[in-house]
Amino acid sequence: MTPVPLPERLALIPARGGSKRIPHKNIRDFCGKPILAYSIAAAFESGLFTEVMVSTDDERIAQLAREHGALVPFMRSRENANDFAGLMDVLREVLGAYRAQGREFREVCCLLPTAPLVTPLRLREAHEVFQREDFDAVFPAVRFGYPIERALRCGGDGRVHMLQPEHYASRSQDLPPALHDAGQFYWLHPERCLAAGRIFTENSGAVEIPELEAQDIDTETDWALAELKYRLRRGG
């Protein structure tokens, strides 16, 4: 029997060279491998993609990406490699470059390069929700550990103030859970999100994942916590 070809489905890993808070963050060693390698491996192991590519302006990142099996069919432009370029700018540039080659992608997964806790299982789970519900975008989200209605802000005088003082007497168990973006990946219909100019449209969905499966990595402490979670999930 002739195998059924996959639809044109792209894994886009945006990995620019500049990282001020953690230098060389996208290629730094994480538990024995460059951190970028984990995102590439998860994309391939999911079995979902016709193409896994890395968008970068850095030759070292490009070489490492190729060594781990990803494609770097073109380098990122200078204007989309600065601190102000967003994910939508990169998506627009990448899809435009592919379109110039005569290729279109019906579905795109923007998979972040510093997401070593992402798994092929979660990629597949989110993709199932993405297709079943016909969302514009779907991404993993983590529950806040404490009700956001009882959040505090510290003023310049050192005094704290409730953001929602009407919940001063509310019990935690009576308040609805709130989620935040896990910062791992975003399944999206590119034409819809580009038309809206954003990933989180009014027709977006989320897959809740446990806190042990996600860690935002912006500081050295974040990095250490991510490595700790990685080892705990693998039994040591």
C-alpha positions as CSV (number, residue, x, y, z in Angstrom):
1,M,0.0,0.0,0.0
2,T,1.3,3.4,-0.9
3,P,1.8,5.5,2.2
4,V,-0.4,8.6,2.6
5,P,1.8,11.7,2.5
6,L,1.6,14.1,5.4
7,P,0.0,17.5,4.8
8,E,2.4,20.4,4.5
9,R,2.9,21.0,8.2
10,L,5.9,23.1,9.5
11,A,7.7,23.1,12.7
12,L,9.3,26.6,13.0
13,I,11.9,27.0,15.7
14,P,12.9,30.7,16.1
15,A,16.4,30.9,17.6
16,R,18.2,34.2,17.1
17,G,21.7,34.8,18.2
18,G,21.4,37.7,20.5
19,S,20.5,36.9,24.1
20,K,21.5,39.4,26.7
21,R,20.2,37.9,30.0
22,I,21.7,34.4,29.3
23,P,24.5,34.7,26.7
24,H,24.4,32.1,23.9
25,K,21.2,30.8,25.5
26,N,19.9,28.9,22.5
27,I,23.0,26.7,22.2
28,R,24.1,26.4,25.8
29,D,24.5,22.9,27.3
30,F,21.4,21.7,29.1
31,C,21.8,18.3,30.9
32,G,24.3,17.1,28.4
33,K,22.9,18.5,25.1
34,P,22.6,22.0,23.6
35,I,19.2,23.2,24.7
36,L,18.0,23.8,21.1
37,A,18.5,20.0,20.4
38,Y,15.5,19.2,22.7
39,S,13.0,21.2,20.6
40,I,14.3,19.7,17.4
41,A,14.1,16.2,18.7
42,A,10.6,16.6,20.1
43,A,9.4,17.9,16.7
44,F,10.9,14.9,14.8
45,E,9.7,12.3,17.4
46,S,6.2,13.6,17.2
47,G,5.9,12.4,13.6
48,L,3.7,15.4,12.8
49,F,5.8,17.5,10.5
50,T,6.9,17.5,6.9
51,E,9.6,20.0,7.7
52,V,11.5,21.0,10.8
53,M,13.3,24.3,10.4
54,V,15.2,26.8,12.5
55,S,15.0,30.5,11.8
56,T,18.2,32.2,12.9
57,D,20.6,35.0,12.1
58,D,23.6,33.1,13.8
59,E,25.9,30.8,11.9
60,R,26.7,28.8,15.0
61,I,23.1,28.1,15.7
62,A,22.5,27.2,12.1
63,Q,25.3,24.7,12.1
64,L,24.1,23.1,15.4
65,A,20.6,22.9,14.0
66,R,21.8,21.1,10.9
67,E,23.9,18.7,13.0
68,H,20.7,17.7,14.8
69,G,18.7,17.2,11.7
70,A,16.8,20.5,11.3
71,L,16.8,22.6,8.1
72,V,18.0,26.2,7.9
73,P,16.9,26.9,4.3
74,F,17.5,30.7,4.7
75,M,19.0,33.0,7.4
76,R,16.8,35.4,9.3
77,S,17.0,39.1,8.2
78,R,18.7,41.7,10.4
79,E,15.4,43.6,11.0
80,N,13.8,40.5,12.5
81,A,16.8,39.6,14.6
82,N,16.7,42.5,17.0
83,D,15.2,42.8,20.5
84,F,11.9,44.2,19.2
85,A,11.0,41.6,16.5
86,G,8.2,39.4,17.7
87,L,7.1,35.9,16.8
88,M,4.6,37.1,14.3
89,D,7.4,39.1,12.4
90,V,9.4,35.9,12.2
91,L,6.4,33.8,11.1
92,R,5.6,36.3,8.4
93,E,9.2,36.4,7.1
94,V,9.6,32.6,7.1
95,L,6.3,31.9,5.3
96,G,7.1,34.6,2.8
97,A,10.4,33.0,2.0
98,Y,8.8,29.6,1.6
99,R,6.1,31.1,-0.6
100,A,8.8,32.5,-2.9
101,Q,9.9,28.9,-3.3
102,G,6.3,27.8,-4.2
103,R,5.5,26.2,-0.8
104,E,2.6,26.9,1.5
105,F,2.0,25.5,5.0
106,R,-1.6,24.9,6.2
107,E,-0.5,24.4,9.8
108,V,2.5,25.8,11.6
109,C,3.9,25.0,15.0
110,C,6.1,27.7,16.4
111,L,8.3,25.7,18.8
112,L,10.5,27.7,21.1
113,P,14.2,26.9,21.2
114,T,14.5,26.9,25.0
115,A,11.8,24.4,25.8
116,P,13.7,21.3,26.9
117,L,10.7,20.0,28.9
118,V,8.4,19.8,25.8
119,T,7.4,16.3,24.7
120,P,6.2,14.7,21.5
121,L,3.1,13.6,23.5
122,R,2.2,17.2,24.3
123,L,2.7,18.3,20.7
124,R,0.4,15.5,19.5
125,E,-2.2,16.2,22.2
126,A,-2.3,19.9,21.4
127,H,-2.5,19.2,17.7
128,E,-5.5,16.9,18.2
129,V,-7.3,19.7,20.1
130,F,-6.2,22.2,17.4
131,Q,-7.8,20.1,14.6
132,R,-10.8,18.9,16.5
133,E,-12.0,22.3,17.7
134,D,-10.8,24.3,14.7
135,F,-9.0,26.8,16.8
136,D,-6.9,29.5,15.3
137,A,-4.2,28.6,17.8
138,V,-3.5,26.1,20.6
139,F,-0.7,26.2,23.1
140,P,0.2,24.6,26.5
141,A,-0.7,26.5,29.6
142,V,0.1,26.1,33.3
143,R,-2.2,26.8,36.3
144,F,-1.1,29.7,38.6
145,G,-0.2,28.3,42.0
146,Y,-2.3,31.0,43.8
147,P,-5.5,32.9,42.8
148,I,-4.6,35.9,40.7
149,E,-7.6,37.8,42.2
150,R,-5.6,38.1,45.4
151,A,-2.4,39.5,43.7
152,L,-0.5,42.3,45.4
153,R,1.5,45.3,44.1
154,C,4.2,47.0,46.1
155,G,4.2,50.8,45.8
156,G,7.1,53.1,45.8
157,D,6.6,53.8,49.5
158,G,7.0,50.1,50.3
159,R,3.3,49.5,51.2
160,V,1.5,46.7,49.5
161,H,-1.9,47.0,47.8
162,M,-4.3,44.4,46.5
163,L,-5.0,44.7,42.8
164,Q,-8.5,43.5,43.4
165,P,-9.4,44.6,47.0
166,E,-12.9,43.3,46.5
167,H,-11.4,39.8,47.0
168,Y,-9.8,40.6,50.3
169,A,-12.1,38.1,52.1
170,S,-12.5,35.6,49.3
171,R,-11.3,32.1,50.0
172,S,-8.8,30.6,47.6
173,Q,-10.9,27.6,47.0
174,D,-13.9,29.7,45.9
175,L,-12.0,31.5,43.2
176,P,-11.7,30.0,39.7
177,P,-8.3,28.7,38.5
178,A,-6.3,30.9,36.2
179,L,-3.7,29.8,33.6
180,H,-0.6,31.3,32.0
181,D,1.2,30.5,28.7
182,A,3.8,27.8,29.3
183,G,6.1,29.4,26.7
184,Q,6.8,26.1,24.8
185,F,5.0,26.0,21.5
186,Y,2.0,27.4,19.5
187,W,0.0,25.5,17.0
188,L,-1.6,27.9,14.6
189,H,-3.4,28.4,11.3
190,P,-1.0,31.0,9.9
191,E,-3.4,32.8,7.6
192,R,-5.8,33.4,10.5
193,C,-3.2,34.6,13.0
194,L,-1.3,36.8,10.5
195,A,-4.6,38.4,9.5
196,A,-5.3,39.1,13.2
197,G,-1.7,40.2,13.8
198,R,-1.5,38.0,16.9
199,I,-1.3,34.5,18.1
200,F,-3.9,34.7,20.9
201,T,-7.1,35.4,18.9
202,E,-10.6,35.2,20.3
203,N,-10.6,31.6,18.8
204,S,-7.6,30.2,20.7
205,G,-7.4,27.2,23.0
206,A,-5.0,25.8,25.5
207,V,-3.9,22.4,26.8
208,E,-3.3,22.5,30.5
209,I,0.0,20.9,31.6
210,P,1.5,20.4,35.1
211,E,4.0,22.9,36.5
212,L,6.7,20.2,36.4
213,E,6.5,20.1,32.6
214,A,7.3,23.8,32.0
215,Q,9.8,26.5,33.0
216,D,10.3,29.9,31.6
217,I,14.1,30.4,31.2
218,D,15.2,34.0,31.5
219,T,17.7,33.9,34.4
220,E,20.3,31.6,35.8
221,T,17.9,30.6,38.5
222,D,15.3,29.7,35.9
223,W,17.9,27.6,34.1
224,A,18.7,25.7,37.3
225,L,15.0,25.1,38.0
226,A,14.5,23.8,34.4
227,E,17.4,21.3,34.8
228,L,16.0,20.2,38.2
229,K,12.6,19.6,36.7
230,Y,14.1,17.8,33.7
231,R,16.0,15.4,36.0
232,L,13.0,14.9,38.3
233,R,10.8,13.9,35.4
234,R,13.4,11.3,34.3
235,G,13.8,9.8,37.8
236,G,17.0,11.5,38.8
